[in-house]
Amino acid sequence: MATVEERVKAVTARVLKLDADEIKPEHSFTVDLGAESVQSVELVAMFEEEFGVEMDEDAALSVETVGKAVEYIAEVCKQQGVDVEQ
C-alpha cells in the first residue's frame, strides 16, 4: 500500500494535472501548485474518496501545504479508524 504522502501527491497530481514527482511537502496548493478555489474543493472531495473518510470542509480547505495535508489526512484517518501506511 502506498503511504499517505504518496497517495496525497497522486490525487493532487491528478486533479491539478501535474507530475506527482514534482510535488513536494512544502508546496502550497494555491501559490506553488496553482490550485484555484474550485480545484481546492475538488481536492478535498478526492481525498475523502481516496482515503474513505469524511473531512470537515472548512478545516480541510484551511490546510495550505501538501505536507500539512498529509498530516491532516493521517489524523482524520486515525480518528475514523481507517488504517493507512505512514
N, C-alpha and C positions, 0 to 999 in steps of 0.2 A: 504494500500500500504506500502511496506517495505521502510525504509529510504535509502538514498543514500549509507550510510555506510554498511547497511545490504546487499544491492544489490552488492556493490563492493566486499565485503567479499565472497558472494555466488559465483560470477563469478570467483574470484581468486581461491577459493577452487576447483571449477570445473576444471579450466584449469591446475592448479598445483597439482591436486589430493591430497588435504589437507582437514582437518576438519575445516570448517568455524569458529567454536567456538574457535579454537586455533589461529586465525589470529587477530593480534592487530594493532591499528592505527600506532604505532611506528615501526612496522616491515618493513624492507627494502624488496622489491620484490626480489632482487638478493641475498643479503647477508643472510637475515633471512629465506626467503621462498624458495630460491634455483632456482628462475626463470632464465633461460638461454635466450639469445637474441631472439631466435625463439619464445619462450614462451611469452616474453615481447611484441612482435609484435602481437601474438595471443590474448593476454590480451587486447591490445588497440582495436583490431577488435571486440572482445566480449563485451567490454564496450560500443562501438559505437552501437552495435546491441541491447544490454540490455536497453540503455537509448534513442535510436533513435536519436543520434546526430552524427555530423561529427567532428572529432578532428584533430588538426594539429599533424601529426605523430611524428615529432621531439620534439614538446613541450610535447606531451603525454609520449614519451619514456624517457624524461628527469626527469619525476616525479619518485622519488625514494622510497617513503614510501606509505603505504596503506592510512594513514591519509591525505597525500598531494594529493593522487589520488582522495579521496572523495571530498576535497576542489576544485580541478581542474575540476572534472566532474560536480559538482554542479554549478560552474561558467559557464562552457560551456553550460549546460542545460539552465541557466538563459539567457545567450546571445542568444541562439537559440530558446527561447520561449517554452522550454519543462518544464512542471510542474512536479516537484519532491518533495518528502517529505524530509525535512531536518532531 
